[in-house]
């Protein structure tokens, strides 16, 4: 039985309201003068007003819009190299083996990959000599360096263009992408990445890694699933592993597009993955010697698992 805490016995809902209204009046009177009450009301309403003004006037970064929705002429043949001593032209991805790749994404269109991000590439490639490590970048060109040249010389590491239109075609994301709903978000690059990682696994299967982890040993023997952050939360931004014939990526895609919330930072990625996976499969905590470790503050591990990236990054790593 549910009973109102404010209502004395025998008093109905109307009685509760009658008691509550005078109480509110007394509290309001205690605030002080009329002028002070008006100031307090204005201070309380200011955050809501600012949020509404932001919704009306905020516009997405035009450069980011161009990355997510490039002109049709920019798709198709690879862009011609310009100043190849300083820039790498990001090529269209070649045919990829199903369930045989490790994917990393750079969705913001930034024109350089940091040494820390290359560290994830280096450690993943070293731990998986028989798998292909694919860095998908939204920018058409990237700054080249000794580090990029060194890592891209490896037989199992490639750089490829992230074409969102092609990636989302023939998937549950297609209408969502065409609606441009992501451009209403304060975090469009994050939310585009949430969708892109699932779409990549829909098309190809394999492993997705965020670019702030160090791979200590092979992930190939791990079961399909996602990295746990706690018993109640899945760290979707860390690692996802699903075969191409798994039903989970399609279920994730449907849940994300049906319940997309542009104003919630974590709902569309970790939130959706957590709900789908913990609903369907009981979580199993990772062992202390799990092959993945977050990169932050782990310089010692970088010395062992991505020494070239650490050396090139220097003090800025």
C-alpha positions, 0 to 999 in steps of 0.5 A: 500500500502506498500512502502520502507521507504528508497526509494525516490519516483520513485526509485524501489527496485534496487534503494533502494539497491543501496542507502543502500550499500554505507550507509553500507560502510560509517557506516563500515568505521566509526568503525575505523581501519581494526584491530578494525573492525575485532575484532568487527566482531569476537565479533559479530560472537562469540555467533553464533559460541559458539551455533554451537559448543554447538550443535555439542558437547553437549550430554544429561546427561547419568543418565537422559537418563537412567531415560527416556529410562530404559532397558527393564529388569528394567520395569515389576515387582517392584524393590526389597526393599533395606535398607527399613529404608532409601529408598522407592521402588516406586511401579507400579501404580495400576488401577486408577479410570477415572476422579477421580485422581489428578496427580503430576509428578517428571520427572527428576529421582531425588531421593528425594521429597522436603517438598515444593513438598510434600506441594502440595500433602498434600494440594491437599489431604486435599482439596479432601478427596474423590479423589486420589492424585497420585505422579508419580515419575520417580526414582525407589527409593526415600529417605524416611522420617517421612514426606513421611511416614506420607503423604503416610499413608493417604487413598487418597495419593499414590506414583507410578512409572512413566514409560514413555514407558507405559505412551506414548504407544498408544498415539500421543506421542509414535513415538515422544518418540521413536525418542528420540527427547527430548534428543536434548533439553537443558531442557529434563526434562521440555519437558518430563514433558510437554508431560507426563502431557498431556499423563496422562490426555489422559489415565485417565482424572482428574486434573494435578497440578504442584508441586509449588502450594497450593490447598486452597479448592476443584477443583472438581467443576471447569470446564475443562480448564487450569490456566490463567497467563494473558489474552494471556497466559495459565500457563500450568505448574500450573493446567490442568483439563480435563475429559478422554473423552475430545478431548482437551488432544488429540489435545494438544498431536498432536500439541506438537508432530507435532511442537516439538521444542527442543530448545524452553523452553516454546513453547512445554508446555505453548505455545501449551496449550495457542494456543490450548485453547485460539484459541478454548475457550475465556479465563475467568480470575480467581476470586481473591479467586481462590482455587489455589495459587503459593507456592513461598513466601506464607509461611503463606498459607503453615501454614494453608494448608500443616502444616506437610510439613512446619514443616518437611521442617523447615528453608529449606522449 
